[in-house]
Amino acid sequence: MMLNSDQTEIDVPPSHSETESVFSDCGGGGGRGAGVEEAGGIGLCAQSRLAEPGEALKKDLQHLSREERRRRRRATAKYRTAHATRERIRVEAFNMAFAELRKLLPTLPPDKKLSKIEILRLAICYISYLNHVLDV
């Protein structure tokens, strides 16, 4: 779904079947999205747009700035879960890279636990030492 700058994506559980007419609420029937064109979200019946809680929430969000809409969208559980998953994968990759670097560094004892900053400082010293050996 394409959103313009005045719209925001909101997850609202459907309250009707997909086969229901989009015009059912204009004639007195009920249903989410009734009176709203499905493809573009253009209101065909103003009273139906205000009748649904999801639509009222969308209307409330339209007056907010782009930054505030983004902030609210990021506060959803779905977004937080996805973000936490991406961050966990990033941190695991970061830690694996440190573990690989650690294996290449000589220490006594060889299995000595080093912090990340210690690994970086030792790597700097070791590379400097190797450059010095090559220069001699």
Helices and strands as residue ranges (DSSP letters): H 46-51, H 53-62, H 66-74, H 77-104, H 116-135
